[in-house]
Amino acid sequence: MSATETPLSVAPVALSAGDAMPESTVGPLTRTDIVRYAGAGGDLNPIHHDEPLAQAAGFPTVFGMGMLHAGMLGVRLARWVGPDNLKTYKVRFVGQVWPGDVLTFTGAVASVDDGVATLELAVASSTGGEVLRATATAAAAVAA
């Protein structure tokens, strides 16, 4: 483990209503980022990498698949609460991600009940506002 890596939590972490996930950004996204994810994830739909096809379908250019930024958010969520503590993760795609976008990842604890935190998360793009909304639940340390 390098000096810049933090070990992931195994035990439930202390979470209280209003606590915020550390905000982070990624980007600007490149077409290469989108194509690399397509290959790794097996989503080879050409609308994500073929400019003429994307334009023929009515889009200004190629765009990132929703699971790209859902996965990026999921990594941040798991680093925040610990992957062993994550119980549910649900996403809703509400916008598109384009080459050149810078993505911002945010989240907060909505409530904690009986050792389970309910989390509200989002991804916003620099060009289109919110592109993903998510909810999750995670085990939370119970105050003694």
DSSP file (Angstrom, degrees, kcal/mol; ACC not computed):
  #  RESIDUE AA STRUCTURE BP1 BP2  ACC     N-H-->O    O-->H-N    N-H-->O    O-->H-N    TCO  KAPPA ALPHA  PHI   PSI    X-CA   Y-CA   Z-CA
    1    1 A M              0   0    0      0, 0.0     2,-0.0     0, 0.0     0, 0.0   0.000 360.0 360.0 360.0 130.8    0.0    0.0    0.0
    2    2 A S    >   -     0   0    0      1,-0.1     3,-1.2     4,-0.0     0, 0.0  -0.300 360.0-105.4 -79.4 168.2    1.4    3.4   -1.0
    3    3 A A  T 3  S+     0   0    0      1,-0.3    -1,-0.1    -2,-0.0     0, 0.0   0.722 119.4  54.1 -65.6 -21.3    1.6    6.4    1.3
    4    4 A T  T 3  S+     0   0    0      2,-0.0     2,-0.3     0, 0.0    -1,-0.3   0.552  90.7  90.6 -92.2  -7.5   -1.3    8.0   -0.5
    5    5 A E    <   -     0   0    0     -3,-1.2     0, 0.0     0, 0.0     0, 0.0  -0.683  62.9-151.2 -91.3 143.2   -3.7    5.1   -0.2
    6    6 A T        -     0   0    0     -2,-0.3    -4,-0.0     0, 0.0    -2,-0.0  -0.933  25.3-112.7-109.9 133.2   -6.1    4.8    2.7
    7    7 A P        -     0   0    0      0, 0.0     2,-0.2     0, 0.0     3,-0.0  -0.352  35.6-111.6 -62.8 144.9   -7.2    1.3    3.9
    8    8 A L        -     0   0    0      1,-0.1     2,-0.2    74,-0.0    71,-0.1  -0.548  34.4-106.5 -77.8 142.3  -10.9    0.6    3.3
    9    9 A S        +     0   0    0     70,-0.3    75,-0.6    69,-0.2    76,-0.3  -0.465  33.9 177.9 -70.5 135.1  -13.0    0.3    6.3
   10   10 A V        +     0   0    0     -2,-0.2    -1,-0.2    73,-0.1     3,-0.1   0.776  68.6  62.6 -99.5 -44.1  -14.2   -3.2    7.3
   11   11 A A  S    S-     0   0    0      1,-0.1    74,-0.1    74,-0.0   130,-0.1  -0.494 107.0 -85.3 -77.7 151.3  -16.1   -2.3   10.4
   12   12 A P        -     0   0    0      0, 0.0     2,-0.2     0, 0.0   128,-0.2  -0.289  48.4-131.7 -54.7 140.0  -19.1    0.0   10.1
   13   13 A V  B     -a  140   0A   0    126,-0.6   128,-2.4    68,-0.4     2,-0.5  -0.603  24.9 -95.4 -94.3 156.5  -18.0    3.7   10.2
   14   14 A A        +     0   0    0    126,-0.2     2,-0.4    -2,-0.2   128,-0.1  -0.599  51.9 173.0 -71.8 120.1  -19.6    6.4   12.3
   15   15 A L        -     0   0    0     -2,-0.5     2,-0.3   126,-0.5   125,-0.0  -0.996   9.5-177.9-132.6 137.4  -22.2    8.2   10.2
   16   16 A S    >   -     0   0    0     -2,-0.4     3,-2.5   101,-0.0    93,-0.3  -0.944  43.2 -81.2-130.8 153.1  -24.7   10.8   11.2
   17   17 A A  T 3  S+     0   0    0     -2,-0.3    93,-0.2     1,-0.3     3,-0.1  -0.272 118.5  25.4 -52.2 132.5  -27.5   12.6    9.4
   18   18 A G  T 3  S+     0   0    0     91,-3.0    -1,-0.3     1,-0.3    92,-0.1   0.169  83.9 138.5  95.5 -17.3  -25.9   15.4    7.4
   19   19 A D    <   -     0   0    0     -3,-2.5    90,-2.6    89,-0.1     2,-0.4  -0.343  44.8-139.7 -59.5 142.0  -22.5   13.9    7.1
   20   20 A A  B     -B  108   0B   0     88,-0.2    88,-0.3    -3,-0.1    -1,-0.1  -0.857   6.8-124.5-111.0 140.9  -21.1   14.5    3.6
   21   21 A M        -     0   0    0     86,-2.3    86,-0.5    -2,-0.4     2,-0.1  -0.566  50.2 -90.7 -69.0 141.3  -19.1   12.2    1.4
   22   22 A P        -     0   0    0      0, 0.0     2,-0.1     0, 0.0    -1,-0.1  -0.384  47.2-123.0 -56.4 125.6  -15.8   13.8    0.4
   23   23 A E        +     0   0    0     -2,-0.1     2,-0.3    83,-0.1    83,-0.2  -0.462  39.3 172.6 -70.8 142.0  -16.6   15.7   -2.9
   24   24 A S  E     -C  105   0B   0     81,-1.4    81,-3.0    -2,-0.1     2,-0.3  -0.963  18.8-146.8-146.3 164.0  -14.4   14.7   -5.8
   25   25 A T  E     -C  104   0B   0     -2,-0.3     2,-0.4    79,-0.2    79,-0.2  -0.926   4.6-165.8-131.6 157.3  -14.1   15.3   -9.5
   26   26 A V  E     -C  103   0B   0     77,-2.0    77,-3.1    -2,-0.3     3,-0.3  -0.995  36.4 -44.5-137.7 139.8  -12.9   13.4  -12.6
   27   27 A G        -     0   0    0     -2,-0.4    75,-0.2     1,-0.3     2,-0.1  -0.675  39.3-103.0 128.2-179.4  -12.2   14.7  -16.0
   28   28 A P        -     0   0    0      0, 0.0    -1,-0.3     0, 0.0    74,-0.2   0.323  67.6-137.5 -70.0 139.5  -12.2   16.1  -18.4
   29   29 A L        -     0   0    0     72,-2.9    71,-3.4    -3,-0.3     2,-0.3  -0.421  18.0-153.3 -68.8 142.8  -13.5   12.8  -19.8
   30   30 A T     >  -     0   0    0     69,-0.2     4,-1.7    -2,-0.1     5,-0.1  -0.719  29.3-112.0-111.1 165.1  -12.0   11.8  -23.1
   31   31 A R  H  > S+     0   0    0     -2,-0.3     4,-2.7     1,-0.2     5,-0.2   0.854 120.7  59.2 -61.2 -33.8  -13.3    9.6  -25.9
   32   32 A T  H  > S+     0   0    0      2,-0.2     4,-2.9     1,-0.2    -1,-0.2   0.904 101.4  53.2 -62.6 -41.1  -10.6    7.2  -24.9
   33   33 A D  H  > S+     0   0    0      1,-0.2     4,-2.1     2,-0.2    -1,-0.2   0.926 111.4  46.5 -57.3 -44.9  -12.0    7.0  -21.4
   34   34 A I  H  X S+     0   0    0     -4,-1.7     4,-2.3     2,-0.2    -2,-0.2   0.923 114.2  46.3 -65.4 -45.3  -15.4    6.1  -22.8
   35   35 A V  H  X S+     0   0    0     -4,-2.7     4,-2.4     2,-0.2    -2,-0.2   0.898 110.9  52.7 -66.4 -40.6  -14.0    3.5  -25.2
   36   36 A R  H  X S+     0   0    0     -4,-2.9     4,-2.4     1,-0.2    -1,-0.2   0.919 111.4  46.4 -62.1 -42.3  -11.8    1.9  -22.5
   37   37 A Y  H  X S+     0   0    0     -4,-2.1     4,-3.2    -5,-0.2     6,-0.4   0.907 109.3  55.4 -66.1 -40.3  -14.9    1.5  -20.3
   38   38 A A  H  X>S+     0   0    0     -4,-2.3     4,-1.3     1,-0.2     5,-1.0   0.927 111.6  43.8 -57.4 -45.3  -16.9    0.1  -23.1
   39   39 A G  H  <5S+     0   0    0     -4,-2.4    -1,-0.2     2,-0.2    -2,-0.2   0.918 117.0  44.9 -66.5 -43.9  -14.3   -2.6  -23.7
   40   40 A A  H  <5S+     0   0    0     -4,-2.4    -2,-0.2     1,-0.2    -1,-0.2   0.877 120.5  40.0 -68.1 -37.3  -13.9   -3.4  -20.0
   41   41 A G  H  <5S-     0   0    0     -4,-3.2    -1,-0.2    -5,-0.2    -2,-0.2   0.561 106.3-122.3 -90.9  -9.3  -17.6   -3.4  -19.3
   42   42 A G  T  <5 +     0   0    0     -4,-1.3     2,-1.2    -5,-0.3    -3,-0.2   0.625  68.9 133.0  79.0  12.1  -18.6   -5.2  -22.5
   43   43 A D      < +     0   0    0     -5,-1.0    -1,-0.2    -6,-0.4    -2,-0.1  -0.730  19.9 162.2 -96.5  86.6  -21.0   -2.3  -23.7
   44   44 A L        +     0   0    0     -2,-1.2    -1,-0.1    -3,-0.1     5,-0.1   0.083  11.8 148.0 -97.2  23.9  -19.8   -2.1  -27.3
   45   45 A N    >   -     0   0    0      1,-0.2     3,-2.0     2,-0.1     4,-0.2  -0.433  48.1-138.3 -57.8 121.1  -22.8   -0.1  -28.6
   46   46 A P  G >> S+     0   0    0      0, 0.0     4,-3.2     0, 0.0     3,-1.6   0.649  93.3  80.6 -63.8 -13.9  -21.3    2.0  -31.3
   47   47 A I  G 34 S+     0   0    0      1,-0.3    16,-0.6     2,-0.2    -2,-0.1   0.727  91.4  54.9 -62.9 -18.0  -23.4    5.0  -30.3
   48   48 A H  G <4 S+     0   0    0     -3,-2.0    -1,-0.3    14,-0.2   -10,-0.1   0.549 126.5  14.8 -91.3  -8.8  -20.7    5.5  -27.6
   49   49 A H  T <4 S+     0   0    0     -3,-1.6     2,-0.8    -4,-0.2    -2,-0.2   0.510 104.0  83.9-140.4 -10.8  -17.7    5.6  -30.0
   50   50 A D     X  -     0   0    0     -4,-3.2     4,-2.6     1,-0.2     5,-0.2  -0.851  54.9-165.9-105.5 102.6  -18.9    6.1  -33.6
   51   51 A E  H  > S+     0   0    0     -2,-0.8     4,-2.6     1,-0.2     5,-0.2   0.914  86.0  47.5 -56.7 -51.9  -19.4    9.8  -34.2
   52   52 A P  H  > S+     0   0    0      0, 0.0     4,-2.4     0, 0.0    -1,-0.2   0.899 114.1  48.4 -59.8 -38.4  -21.4    9.5  -37.5
   53   53 A L  H  > S+     0   0    0      2,-0.2     4,-1.4     1,-0.2    -2,-0.2   0.919 111.3  49.5 -66.8 -42.7  -23.7    6.9  -36.0
   54   54 A A  H  <>S+     0   0    0     -4,-2.6     5,-2.4    -8,-0.3    -1,-0.2   0.914 113.3  47.0 -61.7 -42.6  -24.3    9.0  -32.8
   55   55 A Q  H ><5S+     0   0    0     -4,-2.6     3,-1.7     1,-0.2    -2,-0.2   0.886 108.2  54.8 -67.8 -38.0  -25.1   12.0  -35.0
   56   56 A A  H 3<5S+     0   0    0     -4,-2.4    -1,-0.2     1,-0.3    -2,-0.2   0.798 104.7  55.8 -63.7 -27.3  -27.4   10.0  -37.2
   57   57 A A  T 3<5S-     0   0    0     -4,-1.4    -1,-0.3    -3,-0.2    -2,-0.2   0.427 129.2 -98.5 -84.9   0.9  -29.3    9.0  -34.1
   58   58 A G  T < 5S+     0   0    0     -3,-1.7    -3,-0.2     1,-0.3    -2,-0.1   0.531  83.3 125.3  98.3   6.9  -29.8   12.7  -33.2
   59   59 A F      < -     0   0    0     -5,-2.4    -1,-0.3    -6,-0.2    -2,-0.1  -0.704  64.1-129.7 -97.1 151.6  -27.0   13.2  -30.7
   60   60 A P  S    S-     0   0    0      0, 0.0     2,-0.3     0, 0.0    -5,-0.1   0.794  83.2 -29.6 -69.2 -26.0  -24.4   16.0  -31.2
   61   61 A T  S    S-     0   0    0     -7,-0.2   -11,-0.1   -14,-0.1   -12,-0.0  -0.914  89.9 -50.9-166.8-173.5  -21.6   13.5  -30.6
   62   62 A V        -     0   0    0     -2,-0.3     2,-0.3   -13,-0.1   -14,-0.2  -0.302  55.6-160.8 -68.3 162.4  -20.7   10.2  -28.8
   63   63 A F        -     0   0    0    -16,-0.6    35,-0.2    35,-0.2     2,-0.1  -0.979  21.2 -94.8-147.5 158.7  -21.5   10.0  -25.1
   64   64 A G  B     -G   97   0C   0     33,-3.1    33,-0.6    -2,-0.3     2,-0.2  -0.446  40.8-113.5 -73.8 144.0  -20.6    8.0  -22.0
   65   65 A M    >>  -     0   0    0     -2,-0.1     3,-1.7   -31,-0.1     4,-0.8  -0.493  26.7-117.4 -73.2 148.3  -22.7    5.1  -21.0
   66   66 A G  H 3> S+     0   0    0      1,-0.3     4,-2.0     2,-0.2     3,-0.2   0.825 111.2  62.7 -58.4 -34.5  -24.5    5.6  -17.7
   67   67 A M  H 3> S+     0   0    0      1,-0.2     4,-2.1     2,-0.2    -1,-0.3   0.720  92.1  68.5 -67.7 -18.0  -22.7    2.7  -16.0
   68   68 A L  H <> S+     0   0    0     -3,-1.7     4,-1.8     2,-0.2    -1,-0.2   0.979 110.3  30.6 -62.2 -55.8  -19.4    4.6  -16.5
   69   69 A H  H  X S+     0   0    0     -4,-0.8     4,-2.1    -3,-0.2    -2,-0.2   0.771 116.5  59.3 -79.0 -23.7  -20.3    7.4  -14.0
   70   70 A A  H  X S+     0   0    0     -4,-2.0     4,-2.3     2,-0.2    -1,-0.2   0.909 108.5  46.6 -64.8 -40.4  -22.4    5.0  -11.9
   71   71 A G  H  X S+     0   0    0     -4,-2.1     4,-2.1     2,-0.2    -2,-0.2   0.901 109.8  52.4 -67.2 -41.0  -19.3    2.9  -11.4
   72   72 A M  H  X S+     0   0    0     -4,-1.8     4,-1.6     1,-0.2    -1,-0.2   0.911 112.0  46.4 -60.8 -41.6  -17.2    5.9  -10.6
   73   73 A L  H  X S+     0   0    0     -4,-2.1     4,-2.7     1,-0.2    -2,-0.2   0.905 108.7  56.1 -66.4 -40.9  -19.7    7.0   -8.0
   74   74 A G  H  X S+     0   0    0     -4,-2.3     4,-2.6     1,-0.2    -2,-0.2   0.873 104.8  52.4 -59.5 -38.5  -19.9    3.5   -6.6
   75   75 A V  H  X S+     0   0    0     -4,-2.1     4,-2.1     2,-0.2    -1,-0.2   0.931 111.0  46.7 -62.9 -45.2  -16.1    3.4   -6.0
   76   76 A R  H  X S+     0   0    0     -4,-1.6     4,-1.7     2,-0.2    -2,-0.2   0.903 112.2  51.0 -64.4 -40.6  -16.3    6.7   -4.1
   77   77 A L  H  X S+     0   0    0     -4,-2.7     4,-2.5     1,-0.2     5,-0.4   0.934 110.3  48.6 -60.6 -47.6  -19.2    5.4   -2.1
   78   78 A A  H  X S+     0   0    0     -4,-2.6     4,-2.0     1,-0.2   -69,-0.2   0.864 110.5  51.0 -63.3 -36.5  -17.4    2.2   -1.2
   79   79 A R  H  < S+     0   0    0     -4,-2.1   -70,-0.3    -5,-0.2    -1,-0.2   0.825 112.5  48.4 -69.2 -30.4  -14.3    4.1   -0.1
   80   80 A W  H  < S+     0   0    0     -4,-1.7    -2,-0.2    -5,-0.2    -1,-0.2   0.950 129.0  17.6 -74.2 -51.1  -16.4    6.3    2.1
   81   81 A V  H  < S-     0   0    0     -4,-2.5   -68,-0.4    -5,-0.1    -3,-0.2   0.576 113.6-101.8-101.7 -10.8  -18.4    3.7    4.0
   82   82 A G    >X  -     0   0    0     -4,-2.0     3,-1.5    -5,-0.4     4,-0.7   0.417  24.6-108.6  91.1 127.9  -16.3    0.6    3.3
   83   83 A P  G >4 S+     0   0    0      0, 0.0     3,-0.6     0, 0.0   -73,-0.1   0.815 117.6  56.9 -61.8 -31.3  -17.3   -2.0    0.7
   84   84 A D  G 34 S+     0   0    0    -75,-0.6    -2,-0.1     1,-0.2   -74,-0.1   0.703 106.4  51.7 -71.8 -17.5  -18.3   -4.6    3.3
   85   85 A N  G <4 S+     0   0    0     -3,-1.5    54,-2.6   -76,-0.3     2,-0.3   0.588  81.3 106.8 -95.0 -12.0  -20.7   -2.2    4.8
   86   86 A L  E <<  +D  138   0B   0     -4,-0.7    52,-0.3    -3,-0.6     3,-0.1  -0.543  37.6 171.1 -72.2 125.4  -22.6   -1.3    1.7
   87   87 A K  E     +     0   0B   0     50,-3.0     2,-0.3     1,-0.4    51,-0.2   0.832  61.8   6.2-103.0 -46.5  -26.0   -2.9    1.7
   88   88 A T  E     -D  137   0B   0     49,-1.4    49,-1.5     2,-0.0    -1,-0.4  -0.964  51.8-174.9-138.7 155.4  -27.8   -1.3   -1.4
   89   89 A Y  E     +D  136   0B   0     -2,-0.3     2,-0.4    47,-0.2    47,-0.2  -0.874  10.4 175.8-152.2 115.3  -27.0    1.0   -4.2
   90   90 A K  E     -D  135   0B   0     45,-3.0    45,-2.3    -2,-0.3     2,-0.3  -0.977   7.7-166.9-126.2 135.5  -29.6    2.2   -6.7
   91   91 A V  E     -D  134   0B   0     -2,-0.4     2,-0.4    43,-0.2    43,-0.2  -0.878  11.4-163.9-123.1 154.6  -29.0    4.7   -9.5
   92   92 A R  E     -D  133   0B   0     41,-2.6    41,-2.4    -2,-0.3     2,-0.5  -0.980  19.5-138.6-135.3 122.1  -31.2    6.8  -11.8
   93   93 A F  E     +D  132   0B   0     -2,-0.4    39,-0.3    39,-0.2     3,-0.1  -0.689  30.1 164.3 -83.1 127.2  -29.7    8.3  -15.0
   94   94 A V        +     0   0    0     37,-2.0     2,-0.3    -2,-0.5    38,-0.2   0.344  60.4  11.1-125.9   2.9  -31.0   11.8  -15.5
   95   95 A G  S    S-     0   0    0     36,-1.4     2,-0.3    34,-0.0    -1,-0.2  -0.973  75.3 -96.0-167.4 174.8  -28.6   13.3  -18.0
   96   96 A Q        -     0   0    0     -2,-0.3     2,-0.5    34,-0.1   -31,-0.1  -0.747  20.4-138.6-108.9 154.1  -25.8   12.5  -20.4
   97   97 A V  B     -G   64   0C   0    -33,-0.6   -33,-3.1    -2,-0.3     3,-0.0  -0.941  23.6-167.0-111.6 126.8  -22.1   12.7  -20.1
   98   98 A W    >   -     0   0    0     -2,-0.5     3,-2.2   -35,-0.2   -69,-0.3  -0.730  34.8 -84.2-112.1 156.9  -20.1   14.0  -23.1
   99   99 A P  T 3  S+     0   0    0      0, 0.0   -69,-0.2     0, 0.0     3,-0.1  -0.384 118.6  32.1 -55.1 136.5  -16.4   14.0  -24.0
  100  100 A G  T 3  S+     0   0    0    -71,-3.4   -70,-0.1     1,-0.3     2,-0.1   0.200  88.1 134.6  96.6 -15.1  -14.8   17.0  -22.2
  101  101 A D    <   -     0   0    0     -3,-2.2   -72,-2.9   -73,-0.1     2,-0.5  -0.382  47.3-147.1 -67.5 143.6  -17.1   16.9  -19.2
  102  102 A V        -     0   0    0    -74,-0.2    24,-1.2   -75,-0.2     2,-0.4  -0.968  19.9-146.6-104.7 126.2  -15.7   17.2  -15.7
  103  103 A L  E     -CE  26 125B   0    -77,-3.1   -77,-2.0    -2,-0.5     2,-0.5  -0.778   8.1-158.3 -99.5 137.7  -17.8   15.1  -13.3
  104  104 A T  E     -CE  25 124B   0     20,-2.9    20,-2.3    -2,-0.4     2,-0.5  -0.965   6.5-155.8-116.1 130.0  -18.4   16.0   -9.7
  105  105 A F  E     +CE  24 123B   0    -81,-3.0   -81,-1.4    -2,-0.5     2,-0.3  -0.909  20.0 166.3-110.2 125.7  -19.4   13.4   -7.2
  106  106 A T  E     + E   0 122B   0     16,-2.4    16,-2.4    -2,-0.5     2,-0.3  -0.912   4.6 164.1-134.8 161.1  -21.3   14.3   -4.0
  107  107 A G  E     - E   0 121B   0    -86,-0.5   -86,-2.3    -2,-0.3     2,-0.3  -0.965   9.4-170.4-169.8 159.7  -23.3   12.5   -1.3
  108  108 A A  E     -BE  20 120B   0     12,-2.3    12,-2.6    -2,-0.3     2,-0.6  -0.989  33.5-102.4-153.6 157.4  -24.7   12.9    2.2
  109  109 A V  E     - E   0 119B   0    -90,-2.6   -91,-3.0    -2,-0.3    10,-0.3  -0.748  28.3-174.8 -82.5 120.3  -26.3   10.9    4.9
  110  110 A A  E     -     0   0B   0      8,-3.0     2,-0.3    -2,-0.6     9,-0.2   0.870  65.7 -22.9 -81.5 -40.4  -30.0   11.5    4.9
  111  111 A S  E     - E   0 118B   0      7,-1.4     7,-2.9   -94,-0.1     2,-0.4  -0.985  49.0-140.8-162.9 162.7  -30.7    9.5    8.1
  112  112 A V  E     + E   0 117B   0     -2,-0.3     2,-0.4     5,-0.2     5,-0.2  -0.991  24.2 172.0-133.2 126.3  -29.5    6.7   10.3
  113  113 A D  E >   - E   0 116B   0      3,-2.5     3,-1.4    -2,-0.4    27,-0.1  -0.976  67.2 -17.9-139.5 122.3  -31.9    4.2   11.9
  114  114 A D  T 3  S-     0   0    0     -2,-0.4    -1,-0.1     1,-0.3     3,-0.1   0.872 128.8 -47.7  51.9  43.4  -31.0    1.1   13.9
  115  115 A G  T 3  S+     0   0    0      1,-0.2    25,-3.0    26,-0.1     2,-0.5   0.602 116.1 111.0  78.8  11.3  -27.4    1.1   12.5
  116  116 A V  E <   -EF 113 139B   0     -3,-1.4    -3,-2.5    23,-0.2     2,-0.4  -0.976  53.4-153.2-122.1 122.0  -28.3    1.6    8.9
  117  117 A A  E     -EF 112 138B   0     21,-3.3    21,-1.9    -2,-0.5     2,-0.5  -0.761   5.2-147.6 -92.7 135.1  -27.5    4.9    7.1
  118  118 A T  E     -EF 111 137B   0     -7,-2.9    -8,-3.0    -2,-0.4    -7,-1.4  -0.914  22.1-163.2-100.4 125.9  -29.6    6.0    4.2
  119  119 A L  E     -EF 109 136B   0     17,-3.2    17,-1.8    -2,-0.5     2,-0.5  -0.860  15.2-157.0-116.6 143.0  -27.4    8.0    1.7
  120  120 A E  E     +EF 108 135B   0    -12,-2.6   -12,-2.3    -2,-0.4     2,-0.3  -0.984  22.9 176.6-118.2 128.8  -28.3   10.3   -1.1
  121  121 A L  E     -EF 107 134B   0     13,-2.9    13,-2.5    -2,-0.5     2,-0.3  -0.856   8.5-175.6-132.4 161.7  -25.7   10.7   -3.9
  122  122 A A  E     -EF 106 133B   0    -16,-2.4   -16,-2.4    -2,-0.3     2,-0.4  -0.994  17.8-148.5-154.9 157.4  -25.3   12.5   -7.2
  123  123 A V  E     -EF 105 132B   0      9,-2.2     8,-3.0    -2,-0.3     9,-1.6  -1.000  19.5-171.6-125.9 131.0  -23.1   13.1  -10.1
  124  124 A A  E     -EF 104 130B   0    -20,-2.3   -20,-2.9    -2,-0.4     2,-0.3  -0.932  11.5-143.1-120.8 147.0  -23.1   16.4  -12.0
  125  125 A S  E  >  -EF 103 129B   0      4,-3.1     4,-1.2    -2,-0.4   -22,-0.2  -0.773  20.8-123.8-106.6 155.7  -21.3   17.3  -15.2
  126  126 A S  T  4 S+     0   0    0    -24,-1.2   -23,-0.1    -2,-0.3    -1,-0.1   0.680 110.9  35.0 -69.6 -17.0  -19.7   20.5  -16.1
  127  127 A T  T  4 S+     0   0    0      2,-0.2    -1,-0.2   -25,-0.1   -30,-0.0   0.580 127.1  28.2-113.2 -11.9  -21.9   20.9  -19.1
  128  128 A G  T  4 S-     0   0    0      1,-0.4    -2,-0.2    -3,-0.1     2,-0.1   0.316  88.4-129.0-137.7  13.4  -25.2   19.5  -18.2
  129  129 A G  E  < S+ F   0 125B   0     -4,-1.2    -4,-3.1   -34,-0.1    -1,-0.4  -0.413  76.7  11.9  71.7-149.7  -25.9   19.7  -14.5
  130  130 A E  E     + F   0 124B   0     -6,-0.3    -6,-0.3     1,-0.2     3,-0.1  -0.420  57.9 169.3 -67.8 131.0  -27.0   16.6  -12.7
  131  131 A V  E     +     0   0B   0     -8,-3.0   -37,-2.0     1,-0.3   -36,-1.4   0.522  64.8  25.2-117.0 -12.8  -26.6   13.4  -14.7
  132  132 A L  E     -DF  93 123B   0     -9,-1.6    -9,-2.2   -39,-0.3     2,-0.4  -0.976  55.0-166.4-154.6 138.0  -27.2   10.8  -12.1
  133  133 A R  E     +DF  92 122B   0    -41,-2.4   -41,-2.6    -2,-0.3     2,-0.3  -0.963  19.5 179.1-119.9 143.6  -29.0   10.5   -8.8
  134  134 A A  E     -DF  91 121B   0    -13,-2.5   -13,-2.9    -2,-0.4     2,-0.3  -0.978  18.8-159.9-143.3 155.4  -28.4    7.6   -6.4
  135  135 A T  E     +DF  90 120B   0    -45,-2.3   -45,-3.0    -2,-0.3     2,-0.3  -0.957  17.9 171.8-128.3 152.7  -29.5    6.2   -3.1
  136  136 A A  E     -DF  89 119B   0    -17,-1.8   -17,-3.2    -2,-0.3     2,-0.4  -0.977  21.3-144.1-151.5 161.2  -27.7    3.7   -1.0
  137  137 A T  E     +DF  88 118B   0    -49,-1.5   -50,-3.0    -2,-0.3   -49,-1.4  -0.976  21.1 177.9-127.5 148.1  -27.8    2.1    2.5
  138  138 A A  E     -DF  86 117B   0    -21,-1.9   -21,-3.3    -2,-0.4   -52,-0.2  -0.997  36.4-100.1-148.0 147.4  -24.8    1.2    4.6
  139  139 A A  E     - F   0 116B   0    -54,-2.6  -126,-0.6    -2,-0.3     2,-0.4  -0.471  43.2-163.2 -62.9 136.7  -24.1   -0.3    8.0
  140  140 A A  B     -a   13   0A   0    -25,-3.0  -126,-0.2  -128,-0.2     2,-0.1  -0.958  25.4-102.0-126.5 145.1  -23.2    2.5   10.4
  141  141 A A        -     0   0    0   -128,-2.4     2,-0.5    -2,-0.4  -126,-0.5  -0.409  37.0-131.4 -62.9 136.6  -21.5    2.3   13.7
  142  142 A V        -     0   0    0     -2,-0.1    -1,-0.1  -128,-0.1  -128,-0.1  -0.805  22.2-115.5 -94.6 129.1  -24.1    2.6   16.5
  143  143 A A              0   0    0     -2,-0.5    -1,-0.0     1,-0.2   -28,-0.0  -0.364 360.0 360.0 -63.6 138.6  -23.1    5.1   19.2
  144  144 A A              0   0    0     -2,-0.1    -1,-0.2     0, 0.0    -2,-0.0   0.471 360.0 360.0 -76.5 360.0  -22.6    3.5   22.6
